[in-house]
């Protein structure tokens, strides 16, 4: 390896040469209010409170849908966002799809909820794997992932399961 000696004048002359600058796009992320959701729960005390909110949004849908319920530092719901919509047998979801709107709404914590149009609220292997991946990702950005609810269809009895209560989280 050759080392070239450079004078102070050469260093200054090199610094004066215009450098090519990269351009970056600047973005703003905004939440847009879609509609209001009326529910009687003002503070989340348990999974049953969450199920009341999730069942009103998901219980009658003919397709699978995933929502995230954002909570403030005292577990008051501050927003609900649809993070995925699928077909009869599943909905694709990534951790970033879920976490991005929660950060934008200023949530300290959240609960994930999705429906099973079949009426069977038992978690699938995919449900469990996504829950674990999302818990890891949420921890990285400092948002507490409190529970994942699976809501069966109202026509199937409206049963639901909490992955936290099942010991999966």
N, C-alpha and C positions, 0 to 999 in steps of 0.2 A: 504494500500500500504506500503510495507516494503522498507526502504531505507538502502542500504548497504554501509558501509564506506569502502573506497578503499584507500590504501596507495599510495604514490608517486611511490614506486617501482612497485606495481601492474599495475599502469597506464603506466609506461614506458615499462614494459614487454608486456602488451597488444598491445602497439603501434608497437612493433617489430615483431609481428606475420604477416606473409605474408597474404595479402588480395587478394581475388579472383577479378580479373579485367575483366570488360566487354569489348568485342571487338566491335568496330564500323567500318563499311565500310566507306571509304572516296570516294566521288564522285566528278567528274568534269562535268559541263554542258557546252556543246559546241553547237554552231549553225553551221550547215554545209550549205554552199551555194549550192543551188539546181540548179538554173538557173537565168537569168536576165529577168527583165520585163521592156520593153521600154514604156515610157509614157512621154507626153509633160509637165506634171505638175511638177514644181520644188519646189513650196511652196504651202501649202494648205491654201487657202484664204476663202473657203466656201464649202458647201456640194456638189456643182456641180463639183468642182475639185476632190473631193473624188469619186464621182460617175464615173468620167472618168476612174479612176484607177480600181475601183471595176467592172465596166461593162466589161472592157477588160479581166478580169480574170474570171468572173462569168456568163456573159450574154448568153453564148451558151451552158451551161452545162445541161444535161438531168436529173441530180440529184441535190439535195440541198448540198451546200458547204458553209462553214463559213471561212472567212479570217479575220485576224487582220492586219491593216496597222500601223506599228510603226512610230512614229514621233519624231524628236529631239525637243529641247527646242524652236526652232523658226519655228516649224511646217513644216519642210522639211521631206519628207518621207525617212526613213532609211531602211525599210524592209517590206516585206509582208510575212506572214506565214499562212498556212492553219491550222486551229485549229480544224476543224471537217468536216467530209464528211458523208452524209446520203443518203437517198433514194429519192423517188419522193415527199414525204410528210413531211420530217423533217430530222433534224440532231441533235444528242445528243451533248450537250456541258456543261462543268462545268466551273466556273470562273477560277479554277487553270489551266485548259487546255489552257486557253487564256492568262493568266497573266504570266505564267512561261516562254514562249519564248520571251515575250516582255521585261521582266527583263533581260534575257540573252542578248538581242540585245541592251540593254541600252536605251530603249525608254523612253522619258519623258511623252509622251501622245500616245494615239492610237484611232483608229476608227475601229469598227467592221462592217463587211459587209457580207451579205449572199444573196443568190438568192432564188427566188421562181420559179421553173421550169414551173409552171402553167402560169406565165406571170403576175399574180396579185401581185403587190408590197405592198398590205395592210398588216400591222403587225397582227399576230395572238396573242392570249392571251399568248401563250408560248413565243413568241418573246418579248413581253412586260415584262413578268416576268423575263426572262433571262437578259434583258437589265438592269432592276432595281437591280438584284442580282449582276451583274457584276460591275455596278457603285459603289455599296457599297464595294465590294472586292477590286476594283482598288484603291479606296480612302484609304483603309487600308495600301496599300503598296506604296502610293505616286505617282501613275501614273494616269494622267488625262484621263478619258474616255470621248472623245469629241462628238462622234456621233455614231449612228448605222444606217446603210443604208440597205435597202431591194431593191434588184435589180430584176426587172421582166425580163423575157427572151427577147432576141432580136427579136425573131419571134413574140412575143406578143407586140411589139412596143418599148421595151427597157425602159419602164417607171420605175421610182424608187421613193422611199420615204425615207426621213430623219426623224428618230424618234425625233431628237432634234427640227427640224423645225415644227414637228407635236405637240410639247409641251409635249411629253411623257417623255423626259429626263430632 
